[in-house]
């Protein structure tokens, strides 16, 4: 079986690694891929936004299944194109992917279907937004409605911070471009966040292991938001009772609502939750697996991921079950100096070959490339060091032991990944 995985980041490397372990022993193709994926299969220099090029690649290579990793091609409608050409593809179509592609659409959808989330209002002009801000006060959360690479949500604890965020999105020097031309302003929810992943055929679903992400750049959740500086799984916060409640009040109503509105959701539904005193509420929906959560969710998934994907496409997902994980996993993201702001690339990476000497640790490539035979940095988030173990403590130790083996100039990473989880387990 030939499988094409679209994307070149850590999420896609992790997906490829999991599929390589499938009992079906598929042949893996990546577009465009990265040096880590080269060890799992063949990489083709076709960008993830080159829809026609990807279609031609899938057809010429006689691909049996395509898995779309990043959100941009999903929101852009690549699934529609592949379906129109009779190709089997895993992921939501363009209409369904609007759950992530437009936060305004997503919030309006949740309001229509009484799905618990923060109270909100949407704006396209700066002055009305500022007027509502003065009425509501702070703290408040301001989000670019479109895709902003995980950096478009700003938690503003003071009015000046909120005004600055609005100016940056709706002002003359819009930092997010078209993605921030519409903003969602919503109430600040108090609680703790967790990530839940539903693999669905549009009607039924199974839950993958839960996770908790670390969005801010610095220890203790300080500094600006990033695409994610680390994660661990499963999240002790998400008890069986909370998962059942989230399934009943959020996931199933979302799938039912999307189907009733003529845009059935098939693929991975990522539900970012805030666990409040009133119960779980939706922070955001994503139309794909999270990054870096995928790097810790898939290694501890006991089931064959390929079997689950095929069942969702063949309409037999209702016969599948996912057992609770028996292990823990943690990932530490090593990022370039200056990230999430401007940063240099092309910096040599040393010691990666030594990660294999650390028991229960492995490296995931996120932003790397080969330059004149050397492995160098090629992005803000460069590598993810994953550790596994029978306890969360052992998983964390393995991840940081792997991190200690690797070096590149200016590398930055958090030293407190999964501490929240450890604290909850102690309690």
LINBEL-V915217 format. One record per pair of residues at least 12 apart in sequence whose C-alpha atoms are under 8 Angstrom apart, sorted by sequence separation. I is the first residue (numbers start at 1). J is the second residue. D is the distance in Angstrom with one decimal. If there is no record, write none. Layout:
# LINBEL-V915217
I;J;D  I;J;D
This chain:
# LINBEL-V915217
16;28;7.3  28;40;6.8  29;41;5.6  30;42;6.2  31;43;5.8  32;44;5.2  33;45;7.7  79;91;6.6  141;153;7.0  142;154;5.3  169;181;6.6  170;182;7.6  196;208;7.4  197;209;7.3  215;227;6.4  216;228;7.1  217;229;6.4  271;283;7.7  272;284;5.1  308;320;7.3  367;379;4.3  386;398;7.4  387;399;4.0  28;41;4.9  29;42;4.9  30;43;4.7  31;44;5.0  32;45;4.8  79;92;6.7  80;93;5.6  107;120;7.7  141;154;5.7  142;155;6.6  170;183;7.9  196;209;7.4  197;210;6.8  215;228;4.4  216;229;7.0  271;284;6.3  272;285;6.1  366;379;7.5  367;380;6.7  386;399;4.9  387;400;7.8  27;41;6.9  28;42;6.6  29;43;5.9  30;44;6.2  31;45;6.1  32;46;5.1  79;93;5.1  80;94;6.7  141;155;4.6  142;156;7.4  169;183;7.5  196;210;5.1  214;228;5.6  215;229;5.9  271;285;4.9  272;286;7.8  367;381;5.8  368;382;6.0  385;399;5.3  29;44;7.5  31;46;5.4  32;47;5.5  78;93;7.4  79;94;7.1  140;155;6.3  141;156;5.8  195;210;5.8  196;211;6.8  213;228;6.5  214;229;5.5  215;230;7.7  270;285;5.6  271;286;6.6  366;381;6.1  367;382;4.1  368;383;7.6  385;400;7.3  387;402;7.7  31;47;6.5  32;48;6.8  77;93;5.9  78;94;7.5  139;155;7.4  140;156;5.4  194;210;7.3  195;211;5.1  213;229;7.6  214;230;5.3  269;285;7.0  270;286;4.8  366;382;5.0  367;383;6.6  386;402;7.6  31;48;6.7  74;91;7.0  77;94;4.3  139;156;5.5  140;157;6.6  194;211;6.1  195;212;5.7  213;230;6.0  214;231;5.9  269;286;6.2  270;287;6.1  365;382;6.5  366;383;5.2  385;402;6.0  74;92;6.7  75;93;7.6  76;94;6.1  104;122;6.5  138;156;6.8  139;157;4.2  194;212;4.8  195;213;7.3  213;231;4.4  269;287;5.3  270;288;6.2  365;383;4.9  366;384;6.9  385;403;5.9  74;93;6.5  75;94;5.2  138;157;5.7  139;158;5.8  193;212;6.9  194;213;7.2  212;231;5.5  213;232;6.9  268;287;6.1  269;288;6.2  270;289;6.3  303;322;6.5  364;383;5.7  365;384;6.5  13;33;7.9  20;40;7.0  74;94;6.2  75;95;7.9  138;158;5.2  139;159;7.6  142;162;7.3  211;231;6.8  212;232;5.7  251;271;8.0  267;287;7.7  268;288;5.1  269;289;7.6  270;290;7.0  302;322;7.5  303;323;7.7  363;383;6.8  364;384;4.9  12;33;7.9  13;34;8.0  16;37;7.1  66;87;7.9  68;89;7.6  137;158;7.9  138;159;5.7  141;162;7.9  211;232;5.6  212;233;6.7  267;288;7.3  268;289;6.3  302;323;6.9  363;384;5.8  364;385;6.3  396;417;7.6  8;30;7.8  51;73;7.8  65;87;7.3  66;88;6.4  67;89;5.9  68;90;6.5  75;97;5.1  137;159;6.5  140;162;7.2  211;233;4.4  212;234;7.7  302;324;8.0  363;385;4.8  364;386;7.3  396;418;7.3  1;24;7.6  3;26;6.7  5;28;7.4  7;30;7.1  8;31;7.0  13;36;6.7  17;40;7.0  31;54;7.6  49;72;7.5  64;87;7.5  65;88;5.1  66;89;4.6  67;90;5.0  68;91;6.3  74;97;6.2  75;98;6.3  142;165;7.1  210;233;5.9  211;234;5.1  212;235;5.7  302;325;6.4  362;385;6.1  363;386;6.1  1;25;7.6  2;26;5.8  3;27;6.2  4;28;6.1  5;29;6.2  6;30;5.9  7;31;5.9  8;32;5.7  9;33;7.5  13;37;5.7  16;40;7.0  49;73;5.9  64;88;6.6  65;89;5.6  66;90;6.2  67;91;6.9  138;162;7.7  142;166;7.4  152;176;7.5  209;233;6.8  210;234;4.8  211;235;4.8  301;325;6.1  302;326;8.0  361;385;7.0  362;386;5.4  1;26;4.8  2;27;4.8  3;28;5.1  4;29;4.6  5;30;4.9  6;31;5.0  7;32;6.0  8;33;4.2  9;34;7.3  48;73;6.5  65;90;7.5  75;100;7.7  134;159;7.7  144;169;7.0  209;234;5.7  210;235;5.5  300;325;5.7  346;371;7.6  349;374;8.0  361;386;5.5  362;387;6.7  1;27;6.0  2;28;6.1  3;29;6.0  4;30;5.6  5;31;6.5  6;32;6.9  7;33;6.0  8;34;5.5  55;81;7.9  75;101;5.7  133;159;7.7  300;326;7.1  348;374;6.9  349;375;5.8  361;387;4.4  2;29;7.4  4;31;7.4  6;33;7.6  51;78;6.2  55;82;6.7  300;327;5.9  348;375;6.0  349;376;5.3  360;387;5.7  361;388;6.5  148;176;6.5  152;180;7.8  210;238;7.2  300;328;6.7  348;376;4.3  349;377;6.8  360;388;5.3  71;100;7.9  133;162;7.7  300;329;6.9  347;376;5.0  348;377;6.5  360;389;6.8  392;421;8.0  393;422;7.3  51;81;7.9  71;101;7.9  299;329;7.4  346;376;5.0  347;377;5.2  392;422;7.1  148;179;6.4  250;281;8.0  345;376;7.5  346;377;5.0  144;176;7.4  146;178;7.4  147;179;5.7  250;282;7.7  297;329;7.5  345;377;5.2  346;378;6.1  130;163;6.8  146;179;3.9  155;188;7.7  296;329;5.2  345;378;5.1  145;179;6.1  146;180;6.2  246;280;6.3  296;330;5.8  345;379;6.5  144;179;6.0  145;180;6.0  245;280;7.6  296;331;6.4  360;395;7.8  130;166;7.5  144;180;4.3  145;181;7.6  146;182;7.6  295;331;6.8  129;166;7.6  143;180;7.8  144;181;7.4  145;182;5.5  242;279;7.9  343;380;6.9  361;398;5.6  362;399;8.0  144;182;6.3  145;183;5.1  242;280;7.3  360;398;6.3  361;399;6.0  144;183;4.7  145;184;6.1  292;331;7.5  359;398;7.0  363;402;7.6  7;47;7.8  103;143;7.9  126;166;6.8  143;183;5.5  144;184;6.5  340;380;6.7  358;398;6.9  361;401;7.9  362;402;7.1  7;48;5.8  103;144;7.6  104;145;5.8  126;167;7.2  142;183;6.8  143;184;5.2  194;235;7.0  292;333;7.9  336;377;7.7  339;380;5.4  361;402;6.1  6;48;6.1  103;145;4.5  142;184;5.9  143;185;6.4  339;381;7.7  102;145;5.2  103;146;6.5  142;185;4.6  194;237;7.4  336;379;7.2  358;401;6.8  101;145;7.5  102;146;5.1  126;170;5.5  141;185;5.8  142;186;6.6  194;238;7.3  336;380;5.1  358;402;6.2  101;146;5.5  102;147;7.5  125;170;6.5  126;171;6.6  140;185;7.1  141;186;5.3  267;312;7.6  335;380;5.5  336;381;6.4  100;146;7.8  101;147;5.8  124;170;7.2  140;186;6.2  141;187;6.2  266;312;7.7  335;381;4.3  336;382;6.7  100;147;7.5  140;187;5.3  141;188;5.7  334;381;6.2  335;382;5.3  355;402;5.2  139;187;7.6  140;188;4.8  333;381;6.6  334;382;5.8  335;383;7.1  355;403;7.8  139;188;5.9  333;382;7.3  334;383;5.2  333;383;5.8  334;384;6.1  355;405;6.0  333;384;4.4  334;385;7.7  354;405;6.1  355;406;7.5  203;255;6.3  332;384;5.5  333;385;6.4  354;406;7.7  198;251;7.7  202;255;6.1  203;256;7.0  331;384;5.9  332;385;5.1  352;405;6.8  4;58;7.1  331;385;5.2  332;386;6.6  351;405;5.6  352;406;5.4  331;386;4.3  351;406;4.6  203;259;7.9  330;386;5.6  331;387;6.4  350;406;5.7  351;407;6.5  12;69;5.8  124;181;6.0  125;182;7.9  202;259;7.1  329;386;6.9  330;387;5.4  349;406;7.2  350;407;5.2  11;69;6.9  124;182;4.6  329;387;5.5  330;388;6.7  349;407;6.0  350;408;6.3  4;63;6.5  123;182;5.8  124;183;6.4  329;388;4.4  349;408;4.8  2;62;7.5  3;63;5.8  6;66;7.4  122;182;7.1  123;183;5.4  233;293;7.8  328;388;5.6  329;389;6.6  348;408;6.1  2;63;5.0  3;64;6.0  4;65;6.3  5;66;5.9  6;67;6.3  7;68;7.1  122;183;5.8  123;184;6.5  203;264;8.0  231;292;6.3  232;293;7.1  327;388;6.9  328;389;5.5  347;408;6.6  348;409;7.7  1;63;7.8  2;64;5.2  3;65;4.9  4;66;4.6  5;67;4.9  6;68;4.9  7;69;5.6  122;184;4.5  123;185;7.8  202;264;5.3  230;292;6.2  231;293;5.7  327;389;5.7  328;390;6.1  330;392;7.6  347;409;6.8  1;64;6.2  2;65;6.6  3;66;5.7  4;67;6.2  5;68;6.0  6;69;5.6  7;70;6.1  121;184;5.9  122;185;6.2  202;265;4.8  228;291;6.8  229;292;7.5  230;293;7.7  233;296;5.8  234;297;7.4  327;390;4.8  328;391;5.8  329;392;6.8  3;67;7.4  5;69;6.9  6;70;7.5  120;184;6.7  121;185;5.4  201;265;7.2  202;266;4.8  227;291;7.3  228;292;6.1  232;296;5.9  233;297;6.0  326;390;7.1  327;391;6.7  328;392;5.3  120;185;5.5  121;186;6.4  200;265;7.4  201;266;4.7  202;267;7.9  231;296;7.0  232;297;7.9  330;395;5.7  331;396;7.7  120;186;4.0  200;266;5.4  201;267;6.6  329;395;5.2  330;396;5.6  119;186;5.5  120;187;6.4  199;266;7.8  200;267;5.5  328;395;6.1  329;396;7.3  332;399;6.4  118;186;6.0  119;187;5.6  199;267;5.8  200;268;6.3  331;399;6.0  332;400;7.0  118;187;5.6  199;268;4.6  200;269;7.4  295;364;7.6  330;399;6.3  334;403;7.8  118;188;7.4  198;268;5.7  199;269;6.4  118;189;6.7  154;225;7.6  197;268;6.6  198;269;5.1  332;403;7.4  153;225;7.7  197;269;5.8  198;270;6.5  337;409;7.9  197;270;4.7  198;271;7.9  337;410;4.7  151;225;5.6  196;270;6.0  197;271;6.2  336;410;6.2  337;411;5.8  72;147;7.6  150;225;7.6  151;226;5.6  195;270;7.0  196;271;5.2  336;411;5.3  337;412;6.2  150;226;6.3  151;227;6.4  195;271;5.9  196;272;6.5  335;411;5.7  336;412;6.3  150;227;4.7  195;272;4.8  196;273;7.4  334;411;6.2  335;412;5.2  104;182;7.8  149;227;6.4  150;228;7.8  194;272;6.1  195;273;6.1  334;412;5.7  335;413;6.2  104;183;7.6  193;272;7.1  194;273;5.3  213;292;7.3  334;413;5.0  104;184;6.3  193;273;5.4  194;274;6.6  213;293;6.5  333;413;6.0  103;184;7.0  193;274;4.5  194;275;7.6  212;293;7.3  332;413;7.0  333;414;7.7  192;274;5.5  193;275;6.2  211;293;6.3  332;414;7.2  191;274;5.9  192;275;5.4  190;274;7.7  191;275;5.2  192;276;7.2  189;274;7.2  191;276;4.7  211;296;7.6  332;417;6.8  190;276;6.1  191;277;7.4  211;297;6.8  331;417;7.7  189;276;7.1  210;297;7.0  330;417;7.6  209;297;5.6  330;418;7.1  208;297;7.2  209;298;8.0  295;384;7.8  299;388;8.0  296;386;7.0  209;300;7.6  234;325;7.6  295;386;7.0  197;289;7.3  209;301;6.7  292;384;7.8  208;301;7.0  234;328;6.4  233;328;5.8  234;329;7.5  232;328;7.5  233;329;5.4  232;329;5.5  233;330;6.5  232;330;4.1  231;330;5.8  232;331;6.3  230;330;7.4  231;331;5.4  230;331;5.2  231;332;7.1  230;332;4.7  229;332;6.6  230;333;5.3  229;333;5.0  228;333;7.7  229;334;7.6  229;335;7.9  199;308;7.9  199;309;7.8  201;312;4.6  206;317;7.8  200;312;6.1  201;313;6.5  205;317;7.0  199;312;7.6  204;317;6.9  205;318;7.3  226;339;7.9  201;315;6.6  204;318;6.1  206;320;7.5  208;322;7.0  226;340;5.7  206;321;6.7  207;322;6.9  209;324;7.1  225;340;7.6  201;317;6.9  206;322;6.6  209;325;6.8  224;340;7.5  200;317;7.5  217;340;7.6  116;249;7.5  115;249;6.6  116;250;7.1  115;250;5.7  115;253;7.2  115;254;7.5  113;253;7.1  113;254;7.6  110;254;7.7  113;257;6.6  229;381;8.0  230;384;7.8  96;258;7.3  118;281;7.2  116;280;7.4  117;281;4.7  118;282;7.4  116;281;4.9  117;282;4.7  118;283;7.4  115;281;7.9  116;282;6.3  117;283;6.6  96;263;5.5  115;282;7.8  95;263;6.0  96;264;6.6  97;265;7.9  96;265;5.4  93;265;7.6  92;265;5.7  93;266;7.8  92;266;4.9  91;266;6.0  92;267;5.4  90;266;7.7  91;267;4.2  92;268;7.7  90;267;5.8  91;268;6.7  106;285;7.5  103;284;7.7  100;284;7.6  229;413;7.0  230;414;7.8  237;421;7.5  100;285;5.6  229;414;6.9  232;417;7.6  236;421;6.1  99;285;6.0  100;286;4.8  231;417;6.7  232;418;5.9  235;421;6.6  99;286;6.7  100;287;5.8  230;417;6.2  231;418;6.8  237;424;7.3  99;287;6.8  236;424;6.7  97;286;8.0  236;425;6.9  97;287;5.5  92;287;6.9  218;413;7.9  219;414;5.5  91;287;7.7  217;413;7.9  218;414;6.0  219;415;6.5  220;416;7.2  91;288;7.3  217;414;7.3  219;416;5.9  214;417;7.3  212;418;8.0  74;287;7.6  71;286;7.8  71;287;6.4  71;288;6.3  70;288;6.9  69;288;6.7  90;309;7.2  69;289;7.3  90;313;7.3  11;289;7.3  11;290;7.1  15;294;7.5  11;291;5.4  14;294;6.6  18;298;6.5  10;291;6.8  11;292;6.5  14;295;5.4  18;299;6.9  23;304;7.5  10;292;6.9  11;293;8.0  22;304;5.8  11;294;5.7  15;298;7.3  22;305;7.3  11;295;6.4  14;298;7.3  22;306;6.6  10;295;7.2  19;304;7.8  19;305;6.6  18;305;7.0  19;306;6.3  36;364;6.8  37;365;7.9  36;365;5.4  35;365;7.2  34;365;7.1  34;366;7.9  34;367;7.9  35;368;6.7  34;368;6.7  35;369;6.0  34;369;6.4  35;370;7.0  14;364;6.8  13;364;6.4  13;365;6.6  13;366;7.7  10;364;5.8  10;365;5.4  11;366;7.7  9;365;6.7  10;366;4.1  9;366;4.3  10;367;7.7  8;366;7.2  9;367;6.5  10;383;7.5  10;384;7.2
